Each structure stands twice: as C-alpha cells, then as structure tokens.
Amino acid sequence: MAELVAKGSTNREIAARLCLSERTAQNHVQHILTKLDLANRSQVTAWVARQDVSTRG
C-alpha cells in the first residue's frame, strides 16, 4: 500500500487496484501515516525511497 502511495496513486486508484472500497483504502493510508509518524503522503514517498535504498545494501 505504501508503495502505491509513493507512486502517486489516489485512494480511489489504490482501492481499485486492491479491490477495496475507497474508504478502506483511505483508512489504510491513514494508519500508515499514524504508524510511521508521518504528516502526509509526500513523507510516505520519502520513507518508501529510504526503504528501497536500505534494502539494496
């Protein structure tokens, strides 16, 4: 889900891709923000980028 946010997908696009309701997708995005202590979707994008770098070694 975080990767879809990082790619710029809207909640509606995420919902369609994962066969969820738009509201459920919105809730999942909000939980990601809360769990990672991030303020917005842009910070999710930065977080995902950091994860990709750290897993490459």
C-alpha positions, 0 to 999 in steps of 0.5 A: 500500500505504501508503495502505491502511495509513493507512486502517486496513486489516489485512494480511489486508484489504490482501492481499485487496484486492491479491490477495496472500497475507497474508504478502506483504502483511505483508512489504510493510508491513514494508519500508515501515516499514524504508524510511521509518524508521518504528516502526509503522503509526500513523507510516505514517498520519502520513507518508501525511497529510504526503504528501497535504498536500505534494502539494496545494501 
